Amino acid sequence: MPPQETRSTLRTPDGLSLSTWHYPSPAPRARVVLVHGYADHVGRYPHVIEALTGAGYDCHALDLRGHGHSEGVRGHVHRFGDYLEDLDLFLAELPDDPLPRFLFGHSLGGLLSLRYVLHRPDAFAALAVSSPYLHLATDIHFLKEAVATAASHLAPKLLTKSPLEAKALSHDPAMVEAYVADPLVFKTFNARWFFEARHAQEEVLERAGEIRLPVLFLIGSADPIAQPERSRQVFERLGSEDKTLKVYDGFLHEVLNEIGKEEVIRDLIEWLDGRGS
C-alpha cells in the first residue's frame, strides 16, 4: 500500500516556492531526508519511499529549486550554496523530536548531501548517497568548456540541450520510457549550474577527510554519468570510521531504478537499521 502523503511548500529568501513532501511510517524509528538528482524530482522514487516507510522510516523530500514542482529556471542555480540554504529551510519545518535523522542523496543530491554535512556536521546521524555526482564520467572537450565558462558568467540562466541520454540511467526499458515521457523531467543544461557544481565537487574531494559521521556509498560499476573512480577516491578520503561502499556490477547511473534495484534498496535499509535507529 502506498504511504500517506502530505504536501507543503516553503518560500526561499529570493522568493521561490519549493514543493515538499512528507511520508509518515506507521511506527517511525527515524527520519530519512531524500534529495534527488539533476533534472529529477521526488515523484520518480515512490518504490523507495514505500520501502523506507514500510521499514519504519518517516520520509521527507523536496523538489530542488528549478526542478519538479518547485519554482525557478530549470536546472539553474546562481550559487551552489542556495541548495544548502534551501535544505536548511526544509529541515526547519520537520518535527522537533528525538528521532534520529538520516540524509540520503542521489547524483546531484549526493553531491549536495556530502557538501551539506561538511558545512552542517551535526545536522544528521548518518549519510547515504547513491551514484554521487562527484565527477563527470566523460571529459568535456576544452572548446565546449570554454564556451560554457563564458556563458556561465555572461548569460547564467541560458539553457541548452542536455547531453544526458535516458539510456545511460538504467537497463530497464520501462524506466527509460517513463523518464523520457515524464513532463517534469527537463532536457536542458545550464552552464552556471555546471560550474557551481564543479566547485562543490572540488571542495568535497579536498575536504572529504573532515566528514566523520557514518557514510554509505551505493554506486554502479558501469555508471556512464557520475565517474565511479571519483566516488571511490572520495570514499577512501572520508574521515569516517564507519563507512561502507557497495558497488553493483554492471549497474548504470540510477541504481535505485535499475534491474535488480531491490538489492540496492535492501542494502540501504539494512545499513540504516544498523545506524542507531
N, C-alpha and C positions, 0 to 999 in steps of 0.2 A: 504494500500500500504506500503511495507517495506520501511524504511527510507534509504536515501542515505548513503553510507558507504565510508569512506576514511581510508585506512590502511597505517600505517607507522611503523618504527622500531626505537628503541633507543639503544645506546650502553652503558653498565654499566662500571664502573671503572675496574671491574675484567674481562672485555672482553666478556660478554654475550650480545647477541642480543635479545631484548624483543619486542614482537609484540604488537602494539597498534591500537586502532580503534576510529574513531570519527564519530558521527552521528548527523548531524545538524537538528534542528527543523525549520519548515518554518517561525515561528515567535518566536524566543527564548526570554525567560524572565529570564532564569537562566541556569546554567550548573550543571549536575549531573555526578560525577565520580563514576564508578562502579568497585567494587573489588570482584572477585569470590572466591569460596571455594577451599579446598584441593582436588586434583585430578580432578579439574573442569577446565572450560575455558569459555571465553566470548561467544563463539558460542552457548552455551546452553540456552541463555536468549533473543532470538530475540523478543519474545512477550512482554517482559518487556521493552526493548528498544523502540519498536514500540509504546507502550502505553505512555512512557515518552516523546518521541519526538512529538507525537500527542498532548500532553498536554502542549507543549511549553517549553520543556527542551532539550537543547543540551546535548547529552550523550557522555561520553568519557570513554574508558575502555582499560585495558591492560591484557594480559595473564601474570600472575606472573612468575618469574624465575622458571624453572623446570616444567612448566605447558603449556598445549595447544601448540601454535605455537612458544612459546618462547624457547630459548636455556637453557641448564642446566640439571643436573641429575634430573630425575623425582621425584618431591616432596622434593628434598634436599635443605636445606638452612644451610650455615655454621653458621650464627648467625641471629637472628630474625631481627636485625637492618638493614640487607641487604634489606628486604622488604620495610622498611621505606625510605631508600635512593633511592630505585628504584622508589617509588612513588614520591619522591622529583623531580627526573629527569622527570618523566611523567608530573607532574604539570607544570614544567618549559616550556614545549612545547605547553601548552594551550594558546589561545589568551589572551593578556593582555588588558582586557576591564572591564567595571564596572558591568558586570553581576554577580549576587551572585553565589557562588559555594557551592554545597551540596555534601557530601560524603555518599555513600551507599555501605555497605559491607555485604556479606553473609558468614556465617560459619567462616572459616579461615579469609575471608575478613572482617567479623565483628570484630574479634579479632584484626586484623591488623588495622582496622579503629579506634577502640577505643584507641589502643596504639598510633596511629599516632596523634590523637588530644591531647593526653596527652603531647606529645613532640612538637607538632606544633599547639598550641591552637588557633592561628589566621588565619589558612590556609583556614577554611571553615566557612560558615554562619550557618550550621546545619549538623547533623549527623543522619543517619538512618541505622539500622542493622537488618538483619533477621537471626534467628537461630544462634546467635554468638557463636563461639566455645570457651566457657569460662571454660568448664569443661566437661570431658567425662561423658556420661550418665551412663556408667557402669565402675566399678573399674577394674584395671588391676591386675592380680594375682602377688603377690610380687616377685615370682621367675622370671616370664616373664619380670617384670620391671627391676630386677637386671641385667638380660641378656641384655636388651635393653640399660641400662645405660652404661654397658661396651662397647657395640657395638657403641654407640654414640661417644665414645672417641677413641676407637681402630680402628674402621672402619666406620667413619662418613658417607660415601657415600653408605654403604651397603643397599641394598633393599631386603625386604622380602615381602611375600604375605600380602596384606592388609586385615585387619579384617572387613572392611566396606562391608556390603551387600547392593546391589542395592534396595532391597525391603524395606530397612529402610528409604529410601528417600521420597517415595510418595505412595499413594494408587492407583495412576493412572498407570495401566499396560502398557500403551503405552509409558509413560515417562520412566518407569523402563526398558522396552525393548530397547528404544533408548539409554539409559545410558549404558547398557551392550554392545551394538553394537558399541558405539562411539569409534573410534580408537584414539581419543585424550584424552580419559579418561583412566588414568593408574590404574592398580590394584595392586600397590605395596605400601609399607610403609617404611618410612625412620626414623630410631631411632633418629638421630641427630635432625631432624625436630621436632619430638615429644617433646624432652626435651627443645628445644629452644621455642616452642610454650607454653609449660607449664610454663616456666619462665615468658613469656609475660602475661599469664593468671594470675599469682600471682601478677604481677605488676599492672594490670588493677584492680583486686579486691582490692588491698591495696590502690591504688591512685584514685579510682573512684570519690571520692569527689572533686577532682581537676578539673573534667570536668564540664564546666559551660555553654557550648553552648546548644541550643535546641537539644533534642535527642528523637528518636523514636525507640522502640524495637518491632519487629514482631516475635513472637515465636509460635511454635506448642505445644500444651499441651502434646502430645504423642511422642515428639521427642526422638528417641532412640539413638541418636548420641551426640548431644550437650545438656547437662543437663538443662532442663527448670528452675529448682530451682536455679541454679547458675546465670542464666540470671536475674531472679527476684531479687536475692541478690545484684548483681552489679547494677541493675536498681535502687533499693532503695538507694544505696550508692551514686549515682550520685549527684554532686553538682548543677546540672541544675535546675533552677526554672521552666523552660519549658521542661517537659519530659512526654512522652506518652508511655504506654505499651499496646500492642494489643496481646491477646492470642487467638489462633484459636483452638477450641475444637476438639480433635481427630487428628489434623494435625501432620504429621511426619516431618522429618528434612527440606525438601525443600518446604517451604510454598509457594514459587513462582512457583513451579511445581506440586502442589497438586491439587486434585479435589477440586474445589472451589477457585482456585488461583485468579480468577477475583476479589473477595472481597479484597484479600490482596493487589493487585496492585491498586485497587481503594482507599484503605485506605492510601497507600503510597503517591499517587498523591494528595489526599485531604490534607494530612498533609504537604506535600511540598508547596502546594498552600497557606497555611496559614503562611509560614515562610519567608516572605519578598520577594517573587518572583513576 
